Amino acid sequence: MLREIGGNNDLKRIPVGIVTTSNADEDMLTTYKDYTNCYITKLTGFDQFANVVRTTENFWISIVKLPSGDKR
């Protein structure tokens, strides 16, 4: 899926994040190579997961400047 997004001109500007239990460097490197923008690990429960979701949403919606419209 990551390669499809990264290889598609209509989709590749969509920020992609991975939430995983894997702490393996190989998994992280593979996902970054295949178009991941962030890799989040070690969530220990629902409260921590909800906090990460809120923080991630705030970052991508309120802080990051993303291109608007079609600029091809």
PQR file of N, CA, C, O and H, with PARSE charges and radii, in Angstrom:
ATOM      1  N   MET A   1       0.817  -1.176   0.000 -0.4000 1.5000
ATOM      2  CA  MET A   1       0.000   0.000   0.000 -0.0000 2.0000
ATOM      3  C   MET A   1       0.873   1.257   0.000  0.5500 1.7000
ATOM      4  O   MET A   1       0.586   2.209  -0.726 -0.5500 1.4000
ATOM      5  N   LEU A   2       1.926   1.265   0.801 -0.4000 1.5000
ATOM      6  CA  LEU A   2       2.803   2.436   0.857 -0.0000 2.0000
ATOM      7  C   LEU A   2       3.437   2.721  -0.492  0.5500 1.7000
ATOM      8  O   LEU A   2       3.523   3.879  -0.901 -0.5500 1.4000
ATOM      9  H   LEU A   2       2.159   0.492   1.391  0.4000 1.0000
ATOM     10  N   ARG A   3       3.880   1.693  -1.185 -0.4000 1.5000
ATOM     11  CA  ARG A   3       4.488   1.886  -2.510 -0.0000 2.0000
ATOM     12  C   ARG A   3       3.462   2.417  -3.511  0.5500 1.7000
ATOM     13  O   ARG A   3       3.794   3.245  -4.360 -0.5500 1.4000
ATOM     14  H   ARG A   3       3.810   0.752  -0.853  0.4000 1.0000
ATOM     15  N   GLU A   4       2.218   1.944  -3.415 -0.4000 1.5000
ATOM     16  CA  GLU A   4       1.159   2.433  -4.295 -0.0000 2.0000
ATOM     17  C   GLU A   4       0.919   3.926  -4.076  0.5500 1.7000
ATOM     18  O   GLU A   4       0.804   4.686  -5.037 -0.5500 1.4000
ATOM     19  H   GLU A   4       1.949   1.271  -2.726  0.4000 1.0000
ATOM     20  N   ILE A   5       0.843   4.340  -2.822 -0.4000 1.5000
ATOM     21  CA  ILE A   5       0.625   5.754  -2.513 -0.0000 2.0000
ATOM     22  C   ILE A   5       1.801   6.592  -3.005  0.5500 1.7000
ATOM     23  O   ILE A   5       1.607   7.608  -3.673 -0.5500 1.4000
ATOM     24  H   ILE A   5       0.936   3.722  -2.041  0.4000 1.0000
ATOM     25  N   GLY A   6       3.019   6.166  -2.677 -0.4000 1.5000
ATOM     26  CA  GLY A   6       4.208   6.912  -3.065 -0.0000 2.0000
ATOM     27  C   GLY A   6       4.427   6.973  -4.567  0.5500 1.7000
ATOM     28  O   GLY A   6       5.043   7.914  -5.068 -0.5500 1.4000
ATOM     29  H   GLY A   6       3.177   5.341  -2.135  0.4000 1.0000
ATOM     30  N   GLY A   7       3.931   5.982  -5.285 -0.4000 1.5000
ATOM     31  CA  GLY A   7       4.116   5.948  -6.722 -0.0000 2.0000
ATOM     32  C   GLY A   7       2.979   6.571  -7.515  0.5500 1.7000
ATOM     33  O   GLY A   7       3.024   6.608  -8.744 -0.5500 1.4000
ATOM     34  H   GLY A   7       3.431   5.218  -4.879  0.4000 1.0000
ATOM     35  N   ASN A   8       1.959   7.062  -6.819 -0.4000 1.5000
ATOM     36  CA  ASN A   8       0.799   7.631  -7.487 -0.0000 2.0000
ATOM     37  C   ASN A   8       0.823   9.146  -7.339  0.5500 1.7000
ATOM     38  O   ASN A   8       0.760   9.655  -6.219 -0.5500 1.4000
ATOM     39  H   ASN A   8       1.922   7.032  -5.820  0.4000 1.0000
ATOM     40  N   ASN A   9       0.913   9.875  -8.445 -0.4000 1.5000
ATOM     41  CA  ASN A   9       1.000  11.337  -8.380 -0.0000 2.0000
ATOM     42  C   ASN A   9      -0.202  11.980  -7.701  0.5500 1.7000
ATOM     43  O   ASN A   9      -0.073  13.055  -7.114 -0.5500 1.4000
ATOM     44  H   ASN A   9       0.965   9.462  -9.355  0.4000 1.0000
ATOM     45  N   ASP A  10      -1.373  11.341  -7.771 -0.4000 1.5000
ATOM     46  CA  ASP A  10      -2.559  11.899  -7.139 -0.0000 2.0000
ATOM     47  C   ASP A  10      -2.579  11.669  -5.627  0.5500 1.7000
ATOM     48  O   ASP A  10      -3.283  12.372  -4.902 -0.5500 1.4000
ATOM     49  H   ASP A  10      -1.478  10.468  -8.247  0.4000 1.0000
ATOM     50  N   LEU A  11      -1.820  10.699  -5.155 -0.4000 1.5000
ATOM     51  CA  LEU A  11      -1.850  10.333  -3.729 -0.0000 2.0000
ATOM     52  C   LEU A  11      -0.585  10.646  -2.962  0.5500 1.7000
ATOM     53  O   LEU A  11      -0.630  10.743  -1.736 -0.5500 1.4000
ATOM     54  H   LEU A  11      -1.248  10.128  -5.744  0.4000 1.0000
ATOM     55  N   LYS A  12       0.543  10.808  -3.635 -0.4000 1.5000
ATOM     56  CA  LYS A  12       1.825  10.842  -2.921 -0.0000 2.0000
ATOM     57  C   LYS A  12       2.010  12.039  -1.992  0.5500 1.7000
ATOM     58  O   LYS A  12       2.927  12.036  -1.171 -0.5500 1.4000
ATOM     59  H   LYS A  12       0.580  10.730  -4.631  0.4000 1.0000
ATOM     60  N   ARG A  13       1.168  13.055  -2.101 -0.4000 1.5000
ATOM     61  CA  ARG A  13       1.269  14.187  -1.170 -0.0000 2.0000
ATOM     62  C   ARG A  13       0.500  13.961   0.131  0.5500 1.7000
ATOM     63  O   ARG A  13       0.565  14.791   1.038 -0.5500 1.4000
ATOM     64  H   ARG A  13       0.424  13.058  -2.768  0.4000 1.0000
ATOM     65  N   ILE A  14      -0.221  12.854   0.233 -0.4000 1.5000
ATOM     66  CA  ILE A  14      -0.971  12.536   1.447 -0.0000 2.0000
ATOM     67  C   ILE A  14       0.014  12.089   2.525  0.5500 1.7000
ATOM     68  O   ILE A  14       0.768  11.143   2.299 -0.5500 1.4000
ATOM     69  H   ILE A  14      -0.274  12.179  -0.503  0.4000 1.0000
ATOM     70  N   PRO A  15       0.031  12.739   3.687 -0.5600 1.5000
ATOM     71  CA  PRO A  15       0.911  12.285   4.769  0.2800 2.0000
ATOM     72  C   PRO A  15       0.483  10.895   5.256  0.5500 1.7000
ATOM     73  O   PRO A  15      -0.704  10.632   5.450 -0.5500 1.4000
ATOM     74  N   VAL A  16       1.456  10.023   5.447 -0.4000 1.5000
ATOM     75  CA  VAL A  16       1.175   8.656   5.870 -0.0000 2.0000
ATOM     76  C   VAL A  16       1.931   8.367   7.153  0.5500 1.7000
ATOM     77  O   VAL A  16       3.144   8.560   7.225 -0.5500 1.4000
ATOM     78  H   VAL A  16       2.420  10.236   5.289  0.4000 1.0000
ATOM     79  N   GLY A  17       1.215   7.906   8.160 -0.4000 1.5000
ATOM     80  CA  GLY A  17       1.832   7.533   9.427 -0.0000 2.0000
ATOM     81  C   GLY A  17       1.584   6.069   9.737  0.5500 1.7000
ATOM     82  O   GLY A  17       0.544   5.517   9.379 -0.5500 1.4000
ATOM     83  H   GLY A  17       0.230   7.748   8.101  0.4000 1.0000
ATOM     84  N   ILE A  18       2.536   5.445  10.400 -0.4000 1.5000
ATOM     85  CA  ILE A  18       2.437   4.050  10.802 -0.0000 2.0000
ATOM     86  C   ILE A  18       2.390   4.004  12.328  0.5500 1.7000
ATOM     87  O   ILE A  18       3.240   4.590  12.997 -0.5500 1.4000
ATOM     88  H   ILE A  18       3.382   5.893  10.691  0.4000 1.0000
ATOM     89  N   VAL A  19       1.397   3.309  12.872 -0.4000 1.5000
ATOM     90  CA  VAL A  19       1.322   3.037  14.309 -0.0000 2.0000
ATOM     91  C   VAL A  19       1.485   1.538  14.454  0.5500 1.7000
ATOM     92  O   VAL A  19       0.714   0.763  13.888 -0.5500 1.4000
ATOM     93  H   VAL A  19       0.706   2.832  12.329  0.4000 1.0000
ATOM     94  N   THR A  20       2.499   1.129  15.218 -0.4000 1.5000
ATOM     95  CA  THR A  20       2.866  -0.288  15.268 -0.0000 2.0000
ATOM     96  C   THR A  20       3.412  -0.674  16.640  0.5500 1.7000
ATOM     97  O   THR A  20       3.793   0.180  17.441 -0.5500 1.4000
ATOM     98  H   THR A  20       3.126   1.758  15.677  0.4000 1.0000
ATOM     99  N   THR A  21       3.440  -1.959  16.886 -0.4000 1.5000
ATOM    100  CA  THR A  21       4.096  -2.463  18.089 -0.0000 2.0000
ATOM    101  C   THR A  21       5.549  -2.827  17.810  0.5500 1.7000
ATOM    102  O   THR A  21       6.313  -3.109  18.733 -0.5500 1.4000
ATOM    103  H   THR A  21       3.131  -2.653  16.235  0.4000 1.0000
ATOM    104  N   SER A  22       5.930  -2.818  16.521 -0.4000 1.5000
ATOM    105  CA  SER A  22       7.298  -3.206  16.158 -0.0000 2.0000
ATOM    106  C   SER A  22       8.284  -2.096  16.486  0.5500 1.7000
ATOM    107  O   SER A  22       8.080  -0.932  16.141 -0.5500 1.4000
ATOM    108  H   SER A  22       5.309  -2.589  15.771  0.4000 1.0000
ATOM    109  N   ASN A  23       9.342  -2.481  17.152 -0.4000 1.5000
ATOM    110  CA  ASN A  23      10.416  -1.553  17.476 -0.0000 2.0000
ATOM    111  C   ASN A  23      11.685  -1.902  16.689  0.5500 1.7000
ATOM    112  O   ASN A  23      12.773  -1.416  16.996 -0.5500 1.4000
ATOM    113  H   ASN A  23       9.508  -3.426  17.433  0.4000 1.0000
ATOM    114  N   ALA A  24      11.525  -2.752  15.670 -0.4000 1.5000
ATOM    115  CA  ALA A  24      12.661  -3.228  14.886 -0.0000 2.0000
ATOM    116  C   ALA A  24      13.123  -2.159  13.900  0.5500 1.7000
ATOM    117  O   ALA A  24      12.322  -1.609  13.145 -0.5500 1.4000
ATOM    118  H   ALA A  24      10.641  -3.148  15.420  0.4000 1.0000
ATOM    119  N   ASP A  25      14.414  -1.872  13.915 -0.4000 1.5000
ATOM    120  CA  ASP A  25      14.982  -0.887  12.994 -0.0000 2.0000
ATOM    121  C   ASP A  25      14.685  -1.234  11.545  0.5500 1.7000
ATOM    122  O   ASP A  25      14.406  -0.343  10.742 -0.5500 1.4000
ATOM    123  H   ASP A  25      15.066  -2.318  14.529  0.4000 1.0000
ATOM    124  N   GLU A  26      14.739  -2.515  11.197 -0.4000 1.5000
ATOM    125  CA  GLU A  26      14.486  -2.940   9.821 -0.0000 2.0000
ATOM    126  C   GLU A  26      13.062  -2.571   9.381  0.5500 1.7000
ATOM    127  O   GLU A  26      12.863  -2.105   8.259 -0.5500 1.4000
ATOM    128  H   GLU A  26      14.966  -3.239  11.849  0.4000 1.0000
ATOM    129  N   ASP A  27      12.078  -2.778  10.257 -0.4000 1.5000
ATOM    130  CA  ASP A  27      10.700  -2.411   9.928 -0.0000 2.0000
ATOM    131  C   ASP A  27      10.571  -0.905   9.723  0.5500 1.7000
ATOM    132  O   ASP A  27       9.919  -0.451   8.782 -0.5500 1.4000
ATOM    133  H   ASP A  27      12.240  -3.157  11.168  0.4000 1.0000
ATOM    134  N   MET A  28      11.194  -0.141  10.605 -0.4000 1.5000
ATOM    135  CA  MET A  28      11.140   1.313  10.501 -0.0000 2.0000
ATOM    136  C   MET A  28      11.799   1.793   9.214  0.5500 1.7000
ATOM    137  O   MET A  28      11.224   2.613   8.498 -0.5500 1.4000
ATOM    138  H   MET A  28      11.724  -0.510  11.369  0.4000 1.0000
ATOM    139  N   LEU A  29      12.981   1.303   8.912 -0.4000 1.5000
ATOM    140  CA  LEU A  29      13.684   1.712   7.697 -0.0000 2.0000
ATOM    141  C   LEU A  29      12.900   1.347   6.437  0.5500 1.7000
ATOM    142  O   LEU A  29      12.847   2.124   5.484 -0.5500 1.4000
ATOM    143  H   LEU A  29      13.448   0.637   9.494  0.4000 1.0000
ATOM    144  N   THR A  30      12.295   0.163   6.441 -0.4000 1.5000
ATOM    145  CA  THR A  30      11.510  -0.267   5.290 -0.0000 2.0000
ATOM    146  C   THR A  30      10.317   0.654   5.066  0.5500 1.7000
ATOM    147  O   THR A  30      10.049   1.056   3.934 -0.5500 1.4000
ATOM    148  H   THR A  30      12.338  -0.469   7.215  0.4000 1.0000
ATOM    149  N   THR A  31       9.604   0.989   6.127 -0.4000 1.5000
ATOM    150  CA  THR A  31       8.418   1.837   5.945 -0.0000 2.0000
ATOM    151  C   THR A  31       8.803   3.256   5.537  0.5500 1.7000
ATOM    152  O   THR A  31       8.108   3.865   4.723 -0.5500 1.4000
ATOM    153  H   THR A  31       9.822   0.663   7.047  0.4000 1.0000
ATOM    154  N   TYR A  32       9.892   3.796   6.081 -0.4000 1.5000
ATOM    155  CA  TYR A  32      10.331   5.130   5.643 -0.0000 2.0000
ATOM    156  C   TYR A  32      10.768   5.094   4.173  0.5500 1.7000
ATOM    157  O   TYR A  32      10.487   6.027   3.421 -0.5500 1.4000
ATOM    158  H   TYR A  32      10.456   3.301   6.742  0.4000 1.0000
ATOM    159  N   LYS A  33      11.443   4.035   3.768 -0.4000 1.5000
ATOM    160  CA  LYS A  33      11.859   3.896   2.373 -0.0000 2.0000
ATOM    161  C   LYS A  33      10.643   3.817   1.456  0.5500 1.7000
ATOM    162  O   LYS A  33      10.677   4.286   0.319 -0.5500 1.4000
ATOM    163  H   LYS A  33      11.672   3.277   4.379  0.4000 1.0000
ATOM    164  N   ASP A  34       9.582   3.226   1.959 -0.4000 1.5000
ATOM    165  CA  ASP A  34       8.369   3.018   1.155 -0.0000 2.0000
ATOM    166  C   ASP A  34       7.317   4.100   1.379  0.5500 1.7000
ATOM    167  O   ASP A  34       6.125   3.846   1.202 -0.5500 1.4000
ATOM    168  H   ASP A  34       9.554   2.845   2.883  0.4000 1.0000
ATOM    169  N   TYR A  35       7.738   5.297   1.765 -0.4000 1.5000
ATOM    170  CA  TYR A  35       6.872   6.471   1.772 -0.0000 2.0000
ATOM    171  C   TYR A  35       6.169   6.815   3.088  0.5500 1.7000
ATOM    172  O   TYR A  35       5.200   7.574   3.060 -0.5500 1.4000
ATOM    173  H   TYR A  35       8.706   5.503   1.908  0.4000 1.0000
ATOM    174  N   THR A  36       6.596   6.310   4.207 -0.4000 1.5000
ATOM    175  CA  THR A  36       5.999   6.709   5.479 -0.0000 2.0000
ATOM    176  C   THR A  36       6.577   8.045   5.928  0.5500 1.7000
ATOM    177  O   THR A  36       7.771   8.297   5.764 -0.5500 1.4000
ATOM    178  H   THR A  36       7.384   5.693   4.229  0.4000 1.0000
ATOM    179  N   ASN A  37       5.728   8.903   6.497 -0.4000 1.5000
ATOM    180  CA  ASN A  37       6.176  10.186   7.025 -0.0000 2.0000
ATOM    181  C   ASN A  37       6.459  10.146   8.518  0.5500 1.7000
ATOM    182  O   ASN A  37       7.226  10.964   9.026 -0.5500 1.4000
ATOM    183  H   ASN A  37       4.758   8.699   6.631  0.4000 1.0000
ATOM    184  N   CYS A  38       5.840   9.190   9.232 -0.4000 1.5000
ATOM    185  CA  CYS A  38       6.138   9.039  10.661 -0.0000 2.0000
ATOM    186  C   CYS A  38       5.885   7.600  11.084  0.5500 1.7000
ATOM    187  O   CYS A  38       5.036   6.908  10.524 -0.5500 1.4000
ATOM    188  H   CYS A  38       5.217   8.525   8.819  0.4000 1.0000
ATOM    189  N   TYR A  39       6.641   7.170  12.085 -0.4000 1.5000
ATOM    190  CA  TYR A  39       6.611   5.794  12.588 -0.0000 2.0000
ATOM    191  C   TYR A  39       6.467   5.874  14.095  0.5500 1.7000
ATOM    192  O   TYR A  39       7.376   6.350  14.775 -0.5500 1.4000
ATOM    193  H   TYR A  39       7.331   7.733  12.540  0.4000 1.0000
ATOM    194  N   ILE A  40       5.346   5.419  14.630 -0.4000 1.5000
ATOM    195  CA  ILE A  40       5.039   5.548  16.053 -0.0000 2.0000
ATOM    196  C   ILE A  40       4.966   4.157  16.681  0.5500 1.7000
ATOM    197  O   ILE A  40       4.260   3.282  16.180 -0.5500 1.4000
ATOM    198  H   ILE A  40       4.608   5.032  14.077  0.4000 1.0000
ATOM    199  N   THR A  41       5.700   3.956  17.786 -0.4000 1.5000
ATOM    200  CA  THR A  41       5.730   2.648  18.453 -0.0000 2.0000
ATOM    201  C   THR A  41       5.442   2.761  19.944  0.5500 1.7000
ATOM    202  O   THR A  41       5.304   3.848  20.507 -0.5500 1.4000
ATOM    203  H   THR A  41       6.274   4.667  18.193  0.4000 1.0000
ATOM    204  N   LYS A  42       5.358   1.582  20.554 -0.4000 1.5000
ATOM    205  CA  LYS A  42       5.283   1.416  22.000 -0.0000 2.0000
ATOM    206  C   LYS A  42       4.077   2.075  22.649  0.5500 1.7000
ATOM    207  O   LYS A  42       4.223   2.755  23.665 -0.5500 1.4000
ATOM    208  H   LYS A  42       5.469   0.699  20.097  0.4000 1.0000
ATOM    209  N   LEU A  43       2.897   1.891  22.088 -0.4000 1.5000
ATOM    210  CA  LEU A  43       1.685   2.371  22.737 -0.0000 2.0000
ATOM    211  C   LEU A  43       1.250   1.317  23.743  0.5500 1.7000
ATOM    212  O   LEU A  43       1.084   0.149  23.391 -0.5500 1.4000
ATOM    213  H   LEU A  43       2.779   1.339  21.262  0.4000 1.0000
ATOM    214  N   THR A  44       1.064   1.729  25.009 -0.4000 1.5000
ATOM    215  CA  THR A  44       0.810   0.751  26.065 -0.0000 2.0000
ATOM    216  C   THR A  44      -0.651   0.612  26.454  0.5500 1.7000
ATOM    217  O   THR A  44      -0.979  -0.212  27.307 -0.5500 1.4000
ATOM    218  H   THR A  44       1.199   2.677  25.295  0.4000 1.0000
ATOM    219  N   GLY A  45      -1.527   1.385  25.860 -0.4000 1.5000
ATOM    220  CA  GLY A  45      -2.937   1.258  26.196 -0.0000 2.0000
ATOM    221  C   GLY A  45      -3.758   2.275  25.429  0.5500 1.7000
ATOM    222  O   GLY A  45      -3.224   3.096  24.684 -0.5500 1.4000
ATOM    223  H   GLY A  45      -1.261   2.055  25.167  0.4000 1.0000
ATOM    224  N   PHE A  46      -5.081   2.205  25.626 -0.4000 1.5000
ATOM    225  CA  PHE A  46      -5.976   3.077  24.879 -0.0000 2.0000
ATOM    226  C   PHE A  46      -5.707   4.552  25.165  0.5500 1.7000
ATOM    227  O   PHE A  46      -5.706   5.358  24.235 -0.5500 1.4000
ATOM    228  H   PHE A  46      -5.515   1.537  26.231  0.4000 1.0000
ATOM    229  N   ASP A  47      -5.479   4.926  26.416 -0.4000 1.5000
ATOM    230  CA  ASP A  47      -5.237   6.337  26.747 -0.0000 2.0000
ATOM    231  C   ASP A  47      -4.010   6.881  26.017  0.5500 1.7000
ATOM    232  O   ASP A  47      -4.040   7.993  25.489 -0.5500 1.4000
ATOM    233  H   ASP A  47      -5.479   4.270  27.171  0.4000 1.0000
ATOM    234  N   GLN A  48      -2.944   6.105  25.989 -0.4000 1.5000
ATOM    235  CA  GLN A  48      -1.736   6.547  25.278 -0.0000 2.0000
ATOM    236  C   GLN A  48      -2.000   6.617  23.780  0.5500 1.7000
ATOM    237  O   GLN A  48      -1.547   7.549  23.116 -0.5500 1.4000
ATOM    238  H   GLN A  48      -2.920   5.202  26.418  0.4000 1.0000
ATOM    239  N   PHE A  49      -2.738   5.631  23.235 -0.4000 1.5000
ATOM    240  CA  PHE A  49      -3.081   5.649  21.819 -0.0000 2.0000
ATOM    241  C   PHE A  49      -3.913   6.891  21.480  0.5500 1.7000
ATOM    242  O   PHE A  49      -3.640   7.567  20.488 -0.5500 1.4000
ATOM    243  H   PHE A  49      -3.107   4.874  23.774  0.4000 1.0000
ATOM    244  N   ALA A  50      -4.918   7.192  22.294 -0.4000 1.5000
ATOM    245  CA  ALA A  50      -5.776   8.361  22.057 -0.0000 2.0000
ATOM    246  C   ALA A  50      -4.954   9.645  22.109  0.5500 1.7000
ATOM    247  O   ALA A  50      -5.179  10.550  21.305 -0.5500 1.4000
ATOM    248  H   ALA A  50      -5.140   6.643  23.101  0.4000 1.0000
ATOM    249  N   ASN A  51      -4.011   9.739  23.035 -0.4000 1.5000
ATOM    250  CA  ASN A  51      -3.142  10.910  23.126 -0.0000 2.0000
ATOM    251  C   ASN A  51      -2.277  11.056  21.869  0.5500 1.7000
ATOM    252  O   ASN A  51      -2.108  12.163  21.359 -0.5500 1.4000
ATOM    253  H   ASN A  51      -3.828   9.004  23.688  0.4000 1.0000
ATOM    254  N   VAL A  52      -1.737   9.951  21.376 -0.4000 1.5000
ATOM    255  CA  VAL A  52      -0.923   9.989  20.155 -0.0000 2.0000
ATOM    256  C   VAL A  52      -1.785  10.439  18.976  0.5500 1.7000
ATOM    257  O   VAL A  52      -1.334  11.239  18.157 -0.5500 1.4000
ATOM    258  H   VAL A  52      -1.875   9.052  21.791  0.4000 1.0000
ATOM    259  N   VAL A  53      -3.005   9.941  18.881 -0.4000 1.5000
ATOM    260  CA  VAL A  53      -3.902  10.342  17.793 -0.0000 2.0000
ATOM    261  C   VAL A  53      -4.184  11.839  17.871  0.5500 1.7000
ATOM    262  O   VAL A  53      -4.112  12.529  16.855 -0.5500 1.4000
ATOM    263  H   VAL A  53      -3.371   9.291  19.547  0.4000 1.0000
ATOM    264  N   ARG A  54      -4.504  12.350  19.054 -0.4000 1.5000
ATOM    265  CA  ARG A  54      -4.764  13.791  19.218 -0.0000 2.0000
ATOM    266  C   ARG A  54      -3.531  14.616  18.868  0.5500 1.7000
ATOM    267  O   ARG A  54      -3.638  15.625  18.171 -0.5500 1.4000
ATOM    268  H   ARG A  54      -4.563  11.789  19.879  0.4000 1.0000
ATOM    269  N   THR A  55      -2.379  14.202  19.339 -0.4000 1.5000
ATOM    270  CA  THR A  55      -1.139  14.929  19.073 -0.0000 2.0000
ATOM    271  C   THR A  55      -0.799  14.907  17.591  0.5500 1.7000
ATOM    272  O   THR A  55      -0.400  15.925  17.025 -0.5500 1.4000
ATOM    273  H   THR A  55      -2.292  13.383  19.906  0.4000 1.0000
ATOM    274  N   THR A  56      -0.959  13.742  16.961 -0.4000 1.5000
ATOM    275  CA  THR A  56      -0.674  13.610  15.536 -0.0000 2.0000
ATOM    276  C   THR A  56      -1.632  14.463  14.715  0.5500 1.7000
ATOM    277  O   THR A  56      -1.218  15.145  13.778 -0.5500 1.4000
ATOM    278  H   THR A  56      -1.284  12.916  17.421  0.4000 1.0000
ATOM    279  N   GLU A  57      -2.900  14.423  15.068 -0.4000 1.5000
ATOM    280  CA  GLU A  57      -3.888  15.246  14.373 -0.0000 2.0000
ATOM    281  C   GLU A  57      -3.537  16.727  14.502  0.5500 1.7000
ATOM    282  O   GLU A  57      -3.577  17.457  13.511 -0.5500 1.4000
ATOM    283  H   GLU A  57      -3.236  13.868  15.830  0.4000 1.0000
ATOM    284  N   ASN A  58      -3.198  17.173  15.695 -0.4000 1.5000
ATOM    285  CA  ASN A  58      -2.822  18.566  15.911 -0.0000 2.0000
ATOM    286  C   ASN A  58      -1.610  18.937  15.054  0.5500 1.7000
ATOM    287  O   ASN A  58      -1.583  20.000  14.435 -0.5500 1.4000
ATOM    288  H   ASN A  58      -3.166  16.580  16.500  0.4000 1.0000
ATOM    289  N   PHE A  59      -0.619  18.064  15.021 -0.4000 1.5000
ATOM    290  CA  PHE A  59       0.585  18.324  14.226 -0.0000 2.0000
ATOM    291  C   PHE A  59       0.245  18.478  12.746  0.5500 1.7000
ATOM    292  O   PHE A  59       0.611  19.480  12.132 -0.5500 1.4000
ATOM    293  H   PHE A  59      -0.641  17.200  15.524  0.4000 1.0000
ATOM    294  N   TRP A  60      -0.456  17.491  12.160 -0.4000 1.5000
ATOM    295  CA  TRP A  60      -0.721  17.500  10.721 -0.0000 2.0000
ATOM    296  C   TRP A  60      -1.774  18.529  10.313  0.5500 1.7000
ATOM    297  O   TRP A  60      -1.726  19.035   9.192 -0.5500 1.4000
ATOM    298  H   TRP A  60      -0.753  16.677  12.658  0.4000 1.0000
ATOM    299  N   ILE A  61      -2.717  18.849  11.190 -0.4000 1.5000
ATOM    300  CA  ILE A  61      -3.785  19.779  10.835 -0.0000 2.0000
ATOM    301  C   ILE A  61      -3.444  21.220  11.209  0.5500 1.7000
ATOM    302  O   ILE A  61      -3.745  22.141  10.449 -0.5500 1.4000
ATOM    303  H   ILE A  61      -2.756  18.438  12.101  0.4000 1.0000
ATOM    304  N   SER A  62      -2.825  21.425  12.361 -0.4000 1.5000
ATOM    305  CA  SER A  62      -2.609  22.783  12.866 -0.0000 2.0000
ATOM    306  C   SER A  62      -1.207  23.337  12.647  0.5500 1.7000
ATOM    307  O   SER A  62      -1.041  24.552  12.543 -0.5500 1.4000
ATOM    308  H   SER A  62      -2.581  20.678  12.979  0.4000 1.0000
ATOM    309  N   ILE A  63      -0.206  22.485  12.575 -0.4000 1.5000
ATOM    310  CA  ILE A  63       1.176  22.964  12.554 -0.0000 2.0000
ATOM    311  C   ILE A  63       1.809  22.867  11.172  0.5500 1.7000
ATOM    312  O   ILE A  63       2.399  23.834  10.691 -0.5500 1.4000
ATOM    313  H   ILE A  63      -0.341  21.498  12.659  0.4000 1.0000
ATOM    314  N   VAL A  64       1.691  21.708  10.531 -0.4000 1.5000
ATOM    315  CA  VAL A  64       2.350  21.459   9.250 -0.0000 2.0000
ATOM    316  C   VAL A  64       1.690  22.265   8.141  0.5500 1.7000
ATOM    317  O   VAL A  64       0.465  22.370   8.087 -0.5500 1.4000
ATOM    318  H   VAL A  64       1.212  20.922  10.922  0.4000 1.0000
ATOM    319  N   LYS A  65       2.494  22.826   7.268 -0.4000 1.5000
ATOM    320  CA  LYS A  65       2.004  23.516   6.070 -0.0000 2.0000
ATOM    321  C   LYS A  65       2.019  22.509   4.929  0.5500 1.7000
ATOM    322  O   LYS A  65       3.079  22.026   4.530 -0.5500 1.4000
ATOM    323  H   LYS A  65       3.489  22.740   7.312  0.4000 1.0000
ATOM    324  N   LEU A  66       0.823  22.193   4.402 -0.4000 1.5000
ATOM    325  CA  LEU A  66       0.678  21.255   3.303 -0.0000 2.0000
ATOM    326  C   LEU A  66       0.202  21.996   2.052  0.5500 1.7000
ATOM    327  O   LEU A  66      -0.507  22.996   2.161 -0.5500 1.4000
ATOM    328  H   LEU A  66      -0.038  22.586   4.726  0.4000 1.0000
ATOM    329  N   PRO A  67       0.580  21.519   0.876 -0.5600 1.5000
ATOM    330  CA  PRO A  67       0.124  22.175  -0.347  0.2800 2.0000
ATOM    331  C   PRO A  67      -1.385  21.988  -0.510  0.5500 1.7000
ATOM    332  O   PRO A  67      -1.942  20.968  -0.102 -0.5500 1.4000
ATOM    333  N   SER A  68      -2.028  22.973  -1.105 -0.4000 1.5000
ATOM    334  CA  SER A  68      -3.460  22.844  -1.366 -0.0000 2.0000
ATOM    335  C   SER A  68      -3.686  22.782  -2.868  0.5500 1.7000
ATOM    336  O   SER A  68      -2.949  23.394  -3.640 -0.5500 1.4000
ATOM    337  H   SER A  68      -1.576  23.800  -1.436  0.4000 1.0000
ATOM    338  N   GLY A  69      -4.690  22.055  -3.269 -0.4000 1.5000
ATOM    339  CA  GLY A  69      -5.043  21.974  -4.672 -0.0000 2.0000
ATOM    340  C   GLY A  69      -4.061  21.156  -5.485  0.5500 1.7000
ATOM    341  O   GLY A  69      -3.115  20.576  -4.952 -0.5500 1.4000
ATOM    342  H   GLY A  69      -5.289  21.558  -2.642  0.4000 1.0000
ATOM    343  N   ASP A  70      -4.300  21.120  -6.769 -0.4000 1.5000
ATOM    344  CA  ASP A  70      -3.474  20.362  -7.691 -0.0000 2.0000
ATOM    345  C   ASP A  70      -2.399  21.257  -8.276  0.5500 1.7000
ATOM    346  O   ASP A  70      -2.709  22.187  -9.021 -0.5500 1.4000
ATOM    347  H   ASP A  70      -5.069  21.591  -7.203  0.4000 1.0000
ATOM    348  N   LYS A  71      -1.136  20.991  -7.950 -0.4000 1.5000
ATOM    349  CA  LYS A  71      -0.024  21.843  -8.399 -0.0000 2.0000
ATOM    350  C   LYS A  71       0.890  21.120  -9.368  0.5500 1.7000
ATOM    351  O   LYS A  71       2.090  21.388  -9.406 -0.5500 1.4000
ATOM    352  H   LYS A  71      -0.885  20.236  -7.345  0.4000 1.0000
ATOM    353  N   ARG A  72       0.337  20.204 -10.153 -0.4000 1.5000
ATOM    354  CA  ARG A  72       1.167  19.469 -11.118 -0.0000 2.0000
ATOM    355  C   ARG A  72       1.532  20.293 -12.264  0.5500 1.7000
ATOM    356  O   ARG A  72       2.227  19.824 -13.165 -0.5500 1.4000
ATOM    357  H   ARG A  72      -0.639  19.986 -10.122  0.4000 1.0000
TER
END
